[in-house]
Amino acid sequence: MTSAHPAPHRDVRLLGLVALGGALGSVLRYAVSLVTPAPGGWPLATLSVNVLGAFLLGFLLEALARRGPETRRLQRLRLTLGTGVLGGFTTYSSFALEIERLPQDGAAAVAVGYAAATLVVGTLAAVVGVALGARVPASTSSRLVRLAEERAEGEQG
């Protein structure tokens, strides 16, 4: 028996949503880098996007999870906004490169502080995002979709 929908990693429509979201997120990250100074050699732009991205991803994933089982609509939101936009917005590669280059530029203390700040503040931001995402009430339409899905599963089981 075959599924009506291909596996997510083989669905070109879902890949397209991730690609479009990633393009938007990358443009937003670049815009932040253009307007954010680097006081004292601190890579503030990368720190800012990574912390904000951690918060937004925590919020998004928790808010979506609270809506119940993942529907096609929720999957599209998660992939477009989470994997796509926030995946393109945040940047582990720039973080890693900056951590490697700062000591070479004689700023070892900045590198250590930057790494610690990214990990600690990013984790706290994700926790706060999850906590706030948990407070978002499911909309009436989401509840109706969940009930319809549960009824359909009950009839099949």
TORDRENSE-101296 format. One record per residue: x, y, z of N, C-alpha, C, O in turn; residue number from 0; residue in three letters. Coordinates in nm, 4 decimals, decimal comma. Example, Ala and Ser with C-alpha at 12.3 -4.5 7.8 and 13.67 -1.06 7.14 Angstrom:
2
R      n_X      n_Y      n_Z     ca_X     ca_Y     ca_Z      c_X      c_Y      c_Z      o_X      o_Y      o_Z resi resn
R   1,3190  -0,5690   0,7800   1,2300  -0,4500   0,7800   1,3200  -0,3300   0,7800   1,4236  -0,3319   0,8465    0  ALA
R   1,2850  -0,2250   0,7080   1,3670  -0,1060   0,7140   1,2900   0,0030   0,7870   1,3409   0,1138   0,8039    1  SER
% end
This chain:
157
R      n_X      n_Y      n_Z     ca_X     ca_Y     ca_Z      c_X      c_Y      c_Z      o_X      o_Y      o_Z resi resn
R   0,0840  -0,1179   0,0000   0,0000   0,0000   0,0000   0,0882   0,1238   0,0000   0,1776   0,1350   0,0839    0  MET
R   0,0659   0,2149  -0,0897   0,1482   0,3355  -0,0988   0,0764   0,4534  -0,0359  -0,0464   0,4576  -0,0285    1  THR
R   0,1552   0,5479   0,0087   0,1009   0,6681   0,0709   0,0635   0,7696  -0,0364   0,1227   0,7735  -0,1443    2  SER
R  -0,0359   0,8515  -0,0041  -0,0773   0,9561  -0,0983   0,0284   1,0645  -0,1112   0,0332   1,1359  -0,2114    3  ALA
R   0,1125   1,0767  -0,0106   0,2164   1,1795  -0,0096   0,3532   1,1125  -0,0018   0,3707   1,0178   0,0749    4  HIS
R   0,4506   1,1600  -0,0799   0,5855   1,1032  -0,0698   0,6460   1,1365   0,0657   0,5997   1,2270   0,1351    5  PRO
R   0,7500   1,0625   0,1024   0,8220   1,0915   0,2260   0,8672   1,2374   0,2211   0,9022   1,2874   0,1142    6  ALA
R   0,8669   1,3072   0,3371   0,8992   1,4508   0,3361   1,0292   1,4843   0,2634   1,0362   1,5852   0,1932    7  PRO
R   1,1317   1,4016   0,2791   1,2593   1,4326   0,2142   1,2562   1,4084   0,0632   1,3506   1,4441  -0,0073    8  HIS
R   1,1493   1,3486   0,0138   1,1361   1,3258  -0,1306   1,0272   1,4121  -0,1936   1,0019   1,4028  -0,3137    9  ARG
R   0,9642   1,4942  -0,1140   0,8555   1,5796  -0,1631   0,9152   1,7136  -0,2076   0,9552   1,7952  -0,1246   10  ASP
R   0,9205   1,7348  -0,3375   0,9839   1,8565  -0,3896   0,9116   1,9831  -0,3444   0,9726   2,0896  -0,3351   11  VAL
R   0,7832   1,9718  -0,3166   0,7097   2,0893  -0,2662   0,7607   2,1298  -0,1281   0,7768   2,2485  -0,1000   12  ARG
R   0,7859   2,0316  -0,0426   0,8394   2,0614   0,0904   0,9827   2,1121   0,0804   1,0218   2,2042   0,1522   13  LEU
R   1,0601   2,0521  -0,0080   1,1972   2,1005  -0,0285   1,1957   2,2446  -0,0780   1,2807   2,3248  -0,0394   14  LEU
R   1,1005   2,2770  -0,1622   1,0864   2,4140  -0,2119   1,0529   2,5113  -0,1000   1,1058   2,6224  -0,0965   15  GLY
R   0,9650   2,4704  -0,0080   0,9315   2,5560   0,1062   1,0539   2,5815   0,1934   1,0769   2,6938   0,2382   16  LEU
R   1,1319   2,4769   0,2171   1,2544   2,4930   0,2961   1,3519   2,5858   0,2243   1,4130   2,6723   0,2869   17  VAL
R   1,3663   2,5680   0,0940   1,4579   2,6521   0,0166   1,4144   2,7983   0,0176   1,4972   2,8875   0,0364   18  ALA
R   1,2859   2,8233  -0,0024   1,2368   2,9618   0,0002   1,2550   3,0233   0,1389   1,2991   3,1375   0,1518   19  LEU
R   1,2208   2,9470   0,2416   1,2402   2,9956   0,3779   1,3868   3,0208   0,4079   1,4212   3,1210   0,4706   20  GLY
R   1,4736   2,9303   0,3634   1,6166   2,9465   0,3857   1,6723   3,0696   0,3164   1,7579   3,1395   0,3708   21  GLY
R   1,6234   3,0954   0,1968   1,6675   3,2158   0,1248   1,6271   3,3414   0,2014   1,7068   3,4340   0,2166   22  ALA
R   1,5031   3,3440   0,2495   1,4562   3,4596   0,3263   1,5376   3,4757   0,4551   1,5797   3,5864   0,4887   23  LEU
R   1,5595   3,3658   0,5265   1,6370   3,3718   0,6498   1,7794   3,4197   0,6266   1,8326   3,4969   0,7065   24  GLY
R   1,8412   3,3752   0,5192   1,9777   3,4177   0,4870   1,9851   3,5661   0,4555   2,0791   3,6343   0,4964   25  SER
R   1,8862   3,6159   0,3827   1,8807   3,7589   0,3521   1,8627   3,8390   0,4805   1,9268   3,9426   0,4984   26  VAL
R   1,7766   3,7921   0,5694   1,7566   3,8609   0,6972   1,8855   3,8625   0,7802   1,9197   3,9638   0,8412   27  LEU
R   1,9563   3,7491   0,7818   2,0831   3,7430   0,8562   2,1837   3,8419   0,7977   2,2522   3,9123   0,8719   28  ARG
R   2,1925   3,8471   0,6666   2,2842   3,9399   0,6021   2,2477   4,0840   0,6365   2,3355   4,1663   0,6622   29  TYR
R   2,1183   4,1142   0,6369   2,0732   4,2500   0,6719   2,1145   4,2846   0,8147   2,1586   4,3966   0,8408   30  ALA
R   2,1008   4,1903   0,9068   2,1431   4,2142   1,0455   2,2935   4,2415   1,0496   2,3385   4,3295   1,1230   31  VAL
R   2,3704   4,1676   0,9723   2,5166   4,1872   0,9731   2,5554   4,3246   0,9188   2,6573   4,3804   0,9593   32  SER
R   2,4752   4,3795   0,8276   2,5049   4,5110   0,7717   2,4798   4,6245   0,8707   2,5458   4,7282   0,8640   33  LEU
R   2,3853   4,6058   0,9621   2,3473   4,7148   1,0520   2,3972   4,6964   1,1954   2,3736   4,7823   1,2803   34  VAL
R   2,4657   4,5859   1,2229   2,5096   4,5576   1,3593   2,6599   4,5791   1,3722   2,7377   4,5163   1,3004   35  THR
R   2,7012   4,6664   1,4621   2,8443   4,6897   1,4825   2,9099   4,5708   1,5545   2,8414   4,4816   1,6045   36  PRO
R   3,0414   4,5714   1,5587   3,1186   4,4692   1,6292   3,2012   4,5372   1,7383   3,3224   4,5530   1,7234   37  ALA
R   3,1358   4,5779   1,8491   3,2074   4,6518   1,9537   3,3161   4,5663   2,0189   3,2904   4,4538   2,0617   38  PRO
R   3,4363   4,6203   2,0260   3,5470   4,5482   2,0890   3,5816   4,4174   2,0225   3,6375   4,3285   2,0867   39  GLY
R   3,5497   4,4034   1,8948   3,5800   4,2802   1,8223   3,4756   4,1711   1,8406   3,4872   4,0634   1,7821   40  GLY
R   3,3726   4,1985   1,9226   3,2668   4,0991   1,9435   3,1846   4,0817   1,8164   3,1372   4,1808   1,7608   41  TRP
R   3,1664   3,9590   1,7689   3,0810   3,9330   1,6530   2,9334   3,9418   1,6943   2,8630   3,8409   1,6997   42  PRO
R   2,8890   4,0624   1,7228   2,7555   4,0854   1,7771   2,6445   4,0442   1,6808   2,5389   3,9985   1,7245   43  LEU
R   2,6667   4,0594   1,5525   2,5632   4,0213   1,4553   2,5357   3,8710   1,4624   2,4201   3,8290   1,4689   44  ALA
R   2,6416   3,7905   1,4612   2,6237   3,6448   1,4673   2,5632   3,6041   1,6006   2,4738   3,5196   1,6053   45  THR
R   2,6114   3,6637   1,7086   2,5552   3,6344   1,8409   2,4065   3,6691   1,8432   2,3254   3,5920   1,8945   46  LEU
R   2,3712   3,7829   1,7889   2,2313   3,8278   1,7894   2,1403   3,7347   1,7099   2,0338   3,6962   1,7582   47  SER
R   2,1810   3,6985   1,5897   2,0940   3,6127   1,5089   2,0829   3,4736   1,5696   1,9766   3,4119   1,5640   48  VAL
R   2,1918   3,4235   1,6276   2,1855   3,2901   1,6861   2,0994   3,2871   1,8119   2,0244   3,1917   1,8326   49  ASN
R   2,1089   3,3893   1,8956   2,0264   3,3944   2,0166   1,8797   3,4165   1,9790   1,7918   3,3474   2,0304   50  VAL
R   1,8530   3,5114   1,8908   1,7156   3,5351   1,8471   1,6592   3,4109   1,7787   1,5440   3,3739   1,8013   51  LEU
R   1,7399   3,3474   1,6958   1,6959   3,2256   1,6277   1,6649   3,1128   1,7254   1,5684   3,0389   1,7057   52  GLY
R   1,7462   3,0984   1,8313   1,7207   2,9959   1,9326   1,5870   3,0225   2,0020   1,5078   2,9308   2,0236   53  ALA
R   1,5632   3,1489   2,0365   1,4360   3,1858   2,0998   1,3189   3,1552   2,0067   1,2225   3,0901   2,0472   54  PHE
R   1,3270   3,2019   1,8828   1,2167   3,1841   1,7885   1,1920   3,0370   1,7560   1,0772   2,9948   1,7420   55  LEU
R   1,2999   2,9584   1,7440   1,2822   2,8170   1,7149   1,2183   2,7452   1,8338   1,1299   2,6615   1,8152   56  LEU
R   1,2623   2,7771   1,9559   1,1995   2,7188   2,0739   1,0514   2,7524   2,0793   0,9675   2,6660   2,1044   57  GLY
R   1,0205   2,8796   2,0554   0,8810   2,9255   2,0566   0,7997   2,8541   1,9494   0,6927   2,8001   1,9777   58  PHE
R   0,8500   2,8538   1,8272   0,7781   2,7949   1,7150   0,7511   2,6468   1,7370   0,6374   2,6015   1,7234   59  LEU
R   0,8554   2,5712   1,7709   0,8383   2,4266   1,7828   0,7459   2,3897   1,8981   0,6663   2,2965   1,8866   60  LEU
R   0,7560   2,4619   2,0087   0,6665   2,4346   2,1216   0,5231   2,4717   2,0867   0,4309   2,3953   2,1156   61  GLU
R   0,5030   2,5873   2,0252   0,3677   2,6291   1,9875   0,3061   2,5297   1,8892   0,1877   2,4980   1,8998   62  ALA
R   0,3846   2,4806   1,7942   0,3330   2,3824   1,6988   0,3060   2,2493   1,7668   0,2047   2,1853   1,7386   63  LEU
R   0,3940   2,2066   1,8550   0,3757   2,0793   1,9253   0,2496   2,0804   2,0112   0,1828   1,9779   2,0251   64  ALA
R   0,2173   2,1948   2,0682   0,0977   2,2078   2,1528  -0,0312   2,1964   2,0727  -0,1391   2,1804   2,1297   65  ARG
R  -0,0203   2,2045   1,9426  -0,1395   2,1958   1,8587  -0,1801   2,0506   1,8335  -0,2826   2,0255   1,7701   66  ARG
R  -0,1025   1,9565   1,8813  -0,1357   1,8151   1,8655  -0,0526   1,7496   1,7569   0,0505   1,8028   1,7157   67  GLY
R  -0,0980   1,6334   1,7107  -0,0230   1,5600   1,6079   0,0029   1,6483   1,4856  -0,0786   1,7334   1,4499   68  PRO
R   0,1166   1,6261   1,4235   0,1543   1,7096   1,3096   0,0687   1,6776   1,1884   0,0650   1,5643   1,1406   69  GLU
R   0,0007   1,7791   1,1403  -0,0775   1,7696   1,0175   0,0100   1,8169   0,9018   0,1216   1,8639   0,9237   70  THR
R  -0,0389   1,8049   0,7814   0,0365   1,8560   0,6658   0,0594   2,0065   0,6797   0,1671   2,0566   0,6477   71  ARG
R  -0,0428   2,0784   0,7277  -0,0304   2,2235   0,7451   0,0770   2,2572   0,8491   0,1604   2,3449   0,8265   72  ARG
R   0,0745   2,1881   0,9611   0,1756   2,2135   1,0648   0,3146   2,1736   1,0162   0,4133   2,2398   1,0481   73  LEU
R   0,3220   2,0665   0,9398   0,4501   2,0246   0,8838   0,5061   2,1327   0,7916   0,6252   2,1636   0,7957   74  GLN
R   0,4191   2,1895   0,7088   0,4641   2,2964   0,6186   0,5118   2,4183   0,6969   0,6129   2,4791   0,6616   75  ARG
R   0,4401   2,4540   0,8023   0,4833   2,5667   0,8863   0,6186   2,5382   0,9508   0,7082   2,6226   0,9489   76  LEU
R   0,6327   2,4187   1,0078   0,7580   2,3821   1,0747   0,8752   2,3839   0,9764   0,9814   2,4385   1,0061   77  ARG
R   0,8551   2,3245   0,8608   0,9642   2,3178   0,7632   0,9956   2,4545   0,7033   1,1124   2,4891   0,6853   78  LEU
R   0,8925   2,5318   0,6725   0,9161   2,6637   0,6122   0,9800   2,7592   0,7121   1,0835   2,8195   0,6838   79  THR
R   0,9178   2,7729   0,8292   0,9669   2,8706   0,9271   1,0851   2,8188   1,0090   1,1833   2,8906   1,0280   80  LEU
R   1,0765   2,6957   1,0573   1,1826   2,6416   1,1426   1,3070   2,6023   1,0649   1,4139   2,6606   1,0826   81  GLY
R   1,2915   2,5029   0,9787   1,4068   2,4548   0,9015   1,4529   2,5581   0,8002   1,5728   2,5809   0,7841   82  THR
R   1,3581   2,6204   0,7321   1,3927   2,7164   0,6274   1,4361   2,8510   0,6802   1,5553   2,8818   0,6805   83  GLY
R   1,3403   2,9330   0,7255   1,3723   3,0708   0,7655   1,4732   3,0740   0,8799   1,5764   3,1402   0,8696   84  VAL
R   1,4439   3,0027   0,9889   1,5349   3,0107   1,1046   1,6653   2,9358   1,0795   1,7697   2,9735   1,1329   85  LEU
R   1,6603   2,8300   0,9985   1,7840   2,7618   0,9600   1,8746   2,8515   0,8774   1,9966   2,8483   0,8934   86  GLY
R   1,8159   2,9314   0,7890   1,8939   3,0267   0,7099   1,9357   3,1490   0,7893   2,0402   3,2085   0,7629   87  GLY
R   1,8545   3,1859   0,8860   1,8816   3,3052   0,9687   1,9969   3,2809   1,0656   2,0859   3,3649   1,0792   88  PHE
R   1,9950   3,1666   1,1325   2,1016   3,1364   1,2280   2,2229   3,0831   1,1526   2,2131   3,0415   1,0371   89  THR
R   2,3369   3,0852   1,2201   2,4582   3,0446   1,1505   2,5618   2,9853   1,2442   2,6348   3,0572   1,3124   90  THR
R   2,5669   2,8543   1,2461   2,6708   2,7868   1,3234   2,8061   2,8010   1,2535   2,9095   2,8109   1,3196   91  TYR
R   2,8057   2,8020   1,1219   2,9331   2,8085   1,0493   3,0061   2,9401   1,0764   3,1276   2,9398   1,0961   92  SER
R   2,9346   3,0516   1,0777   3,0005   3,1790   1,1095   3,0485   3,1801   1,2538   3,1576   3,2295   1,2824   93  SER
R   2,9687   3,1265   1,3444   3,0077   3,1156   1,4847   3,1394   3,0378   1,4969   3,2328   3,0828   1,5632   94  PHE
R   3,1459   2,9210   1,4326   3,2661   2,8380   1,4403   3,3875   2,9090   1,3800   3,4970   2,9040   1,4360   95  ALA
R   3,3677   2,9743   1,2669   3,4774   3,0460   1,2018   3,5276   3,1606   1,2899   3,6483   3,1817   1,3017   96  LEU
R   3,4354   3,2342   1,3514   3,4752   3,3457   1,4382   3,5485   3,2964   1,5624   3,6440   3,3598   1,6073   97  GLU
R   3,5044   3,1839   1,6181   3,5724   3,1256   1,7344   3,7145   3,0838   1,6967   3,8058   3,0936   1,7786   98  ILE
R   3,7329   3,0386   1,5765   3,8659   2,9975   1,5299   3,9541   3,1182   1,4984   4,0744   3,1146   1,5247   99  GLU
R   3,8974   3,2235   1,4434   3,9764   3,3394   1,4004   4,0090   3,4386   1,5117   4,1153   3,5006   1,5089  100  ARG
R   3,9214   3,4546   1,6081   3,9453   3,5523   1,7142   4,0776   3,5293   1,7875   4,1521   3,6255   1,8065  101  LEU
R   4,1104   3,4073   1,8295   4,2413   3,3870   1,8944   4,3596   3,4171   1,8016   4,4632   3,4664   1,8461  102  PRO
R   4,3430   3,3870   1,6731   4,4496   3,4176   1,5775   4,4728   3,5672   1,5657   4,5830   3,6115   1,5332  103  GLN
R   4,3680   3,6451   1,5923   4,3778   3,7911   1,5873   4,4151   3,8506   1,7227   4,4073   3,9718   1,7425  104  ASP
R   4,4556   3,7645   1,8155   4,4966   3,8119   1,9475   4,3816   3,8410   2,0422   4,3989   3,9125   2,1409  105  GLY
R   4,2657   3,7870   2,0136   4,1479   3,8133   2,0967   4,0950   3,6827   2,1561   3,9771   3,6504   2,1423  106  ALA
R   4,1831   3,6088   2,2218   4,1439   3,4801   2,2805   4,0361   3,4984   2,3872   3,9428   3,4185   2,3953  107  ALA
R   4,0483   3,6025   2,4686   3,9479   3,6254   2,5731   3,8119   3,6563   2,5122   3,7093   3,6125   2,5642  108  ALA
R   3,8104   3,7312   2,4029   3,6843   3,7603   2,3350   3,6249   3,6300   2,2804   3,5037   3,6094   2,2874  109  VAL
R   3,7098   3,5421   2,2262   3,6621   3,4147   2,1721   3,5967   3,3302   2,2809   3,4900   3,2726   2,2595  110  ALA
R   3,6601   3,3230   2,3965   3,6043   3,2441   2,5068   3,4733   3,3058   2,5554   3,3753   3,2344   2,5770  111  VAL
R   3,4712   3,4372   2,5725   3,3497   3,5043   2,6164   3,2372   3,4907   2,5155   3,1216   3,4699   2,5523  112  GLY
R   3,2712   3,5025   2,3897   3,1736   3,4902   2,2818   3,1156   3,3496   2,2770   2,9943   3,3327   2,2639  113  TYR
R   3,2012   3,2487   2,2876   3,1539   3,1096   2,2872   3,0628   3,0843   2,4069   2,9558   3,0251   2,3925  114  ALA
R   3,1049   3,1288   2,5242   3,0236   3,1089   2,6444   2,8911   3,1831   2,6346   2,7860   3,1286   2,6682  115  ALA
R   2,8965   3,3073   2,5884   2,7732   3,3866   2,5768   2,6773   3,3216   2,4769   2,5567   3,3160   2,5012  116  ALA
R   2,7299   3,2733   2,3665   2,6447   3,2096   2,2663   2,5755   3,0867   2,3240   2,4550   3,0683   2,3067  117  THR
R   2,6523   3,0033   2,3925   2,5941   2,8807   2,4474   2,4964   2,9087   2,5611   2,3861   2,8539   2,5630  118  LEU
R   2,5357   2,9931   2,6553   2,4508   3,0190   2,7719   2,3278   3,1018   2,7331   2,2149   3,0634   2,7634  119  VAL
R   2,3498   3,2137   2,6670   2,2378   3,3011   2,6326   2,1485   3,2344   2,5275   2,0263   3,2482   2,5321  120  VAL
R   2,2087   3,1630   2,4338   2,1283   3,0917   2,3341   2,0405   2,9847   2,3966   1,9243   2,9693   2,3590  121  GLY
R   2,0959   2,9108   2,4919   2,0170   2,8084   2,5613   1,9043   2,8721   2,6418   1,7906   2,8250   2,6387  122  THR
R   1,9362   2,9794   2,7137   1,8323   3,0496   2,7896   1,7237   3,1048   2,6972   1,6052   3,0998   2,7302  123  LEU
R   1,7638   3,1568   2,5832   1,6666   3,2098   2,4871   1,5751   3,0984   2,4372   1,4544   3,1187   2,4238  124  ALA
R   1,6315   2,9816   2,4096   1,5491   2,8690   2,3646   1,4513   2,8264   2,4736   1,3352   2,7974   2,4450  125  ALA
R   1,4980   2,8224   2,5991   1,4110   2,7848   2,7113   1,2968   2,8858   2,7269   1,1818   2,8469   2,7473  126  VAL
R   1,3283   3,0139   2,7176   1,2246   3,1169   2,7270   1,1279   3,1047   2,6091   1,0069   3,1196   2,6263  127  VAL
R   1,1808   3,0775   2,4894   1,0942   3,0582   2,3726   0,9995   2,9412   2,3911   0,8815   2,9509   2,3574  128  GLY
R   1,0503   2,8301   2,4446   0,9658   2,7135   2,4707   0,8586   2,7485   2,5737   0,7418   2,7135   2,5568  129  VAL
R   0,8992   2,8182   2,6814   0,8032   2,8559   2,7860   0,6929   2,9463   2,7301   0,5754   2,9286   2,7625  130  ALA
R   0,7303   3,0413   2,6476   0,6295   3,1298   2,5881   0,5457   3,0566   2,4829   0,4257   3,0809   2,4704  131  LEU
R   0,6091   2,9681   2,4085   0,5356   2,8888   2,3093   0,4316   2,7995   2,3746   0,3266   2,7724   2,3165  132  GLY
R   0,4613   2,7538   2,4961   0,3674   2,6695   2,5698   0,2438   2,7475   2,6134   0,1397   2,6881   2,6413  133  ALA
R   0,2544   2,8785   2,6195   0,1425   2,9619   2,6635   0,0493   3,0020   2,5500  -0,0569   3,0593   2,5743  134  ARG
R   0,0880   2,9723   2,4266   0,0051   3,0083   2,3114  -0,1118   2,9104   2,3031  -0,0912   2,7903   2,2856  135  VAL
R  -0,2327   2,9609   2,3156  -0,3474   2,8696   2,3086  -0,3680   2,8187   2,1662  -0,3479   2,8909   2,0685  136  PRO
R  -0,4082   2,6939   2,1577  -0,4392   2,6388   2,0258  -0,5640   2,7087   1,9733  -0,6597   2,7307   2,0475  137  ALA
R  -0,5622   2,7424   1,8482  -0,6781   2,8111   1,7905  -0,7942   2,7127   1,7754  -0,7752   2,5912   1,7790  138  SER
R  -0,9100   2,7655   1,7592  -1,0284   2,6816   1,7412  -1,0127   2,5916   1,6200  -1,0496   2,4742   1,6242  139  THR
R  -0,9581   2,6461   1,5117  -0,9417   2,5641   1,3908  -0,8421   2,4515   1,4143  -0,8601   2,3412   1,3628  140  SER
R  -0,7373   2,4782   1,4914  -0,6400   2,3735   1,5206  -0,7034   2,2632   1,6039  -0,6758   2,1452   1,5825  141  SER
R  -0,7881   2,3012   1,6985  -0,8574   2,2014   1,7809  -0,9508   2,1177   1,6947  -0,9593   1,9961   1,7123  142  ARG
R  -1,0207   2,1818   1,6017  -1,1115   2,1080   1,5145  -1,0352   2,0110   1,4246  -1,0785   1,8976   1,4039  143  LEU
R  -0,9219   2,0559   1,3716  -0,8390   1,9683   1,2878  -0,7923   1,8485   1,3693  -0,7977   1,7350   1,3219  144  VAL
R  -0,7464   1,8733   1,4921  -0,6985   1,7650   1,5786  -0,8116   1,6665   1,6076  -0,7902   1,5453   1,6021  145  ARG
R  -0,9308   1,7160   1,6382  -1,0446   1,6270   1,6653  -1,0790   1,5431   1,5426  -1,1076   1,4239   1,5540  146  LEU
R  -1,0760   1,6061   1,4253  -1,1057   1,5322   1,3020  -1,0017   1,4228   1,2769  -1,0358   1,3122   1,2349  147  ALA
R  -0,8759   1,4543   1,3026  -0,7705   1,3552   1,2844  -0,7854   1,2405   1,3832  -0,7670   1,1245   1,3463  148  GLU
R  -0,8186   1,2712   1,5086  -0,8379   1,1667   1,6095  -0,9569   1,0787   1,5735  -0,9519   0,9568   1,5904  149  GLU
R  -1,0642   1,1404   1,5237  -1,1824   1,0636   1,4838  -1,1449   0,9705   1,3693  -1,1829   0,8534   1,3702  150  ARG
R  -1,0713   1,0204   1,2712  -1,0311   0,9385   1,1568  -0,9426   0,8225   1,2019  -0,9576   0,7105   1,1532  151  ALA
R  -0,8512   0,8487   1,2940  -0,7650   0,7416   1,3467  -0,8476   0,6392   1,4228  -0,8221   0,5191   1,4130  152  GLU
R  -0,9468   0,6858   1,4990  -1,0335   0,5948   1,5739  -1,1145   0,5037   1,4823  -1,1359   0,3864   1,5129  153  GLY
R  -1,1587   0,5582   1,3711  -1,2362   0,4803   1,2765  -1,1503   0,3786   1,2036  -1,1991   0,2721   1,1659  154  GLU
R  -1,0211   0,4104   1,1829  -0,9303   0,3186   1,1154  -0,8810   0,2104   1,2091  -0,8519   0,0990   1,1653  155  GLN
R  -0,8711   0,2421   1,3400  -0,8148   0,1507   1,4399  -0,9117   0,0525   1,4826  -0,8810  -0,0322   1,5664  156  GLY
% end
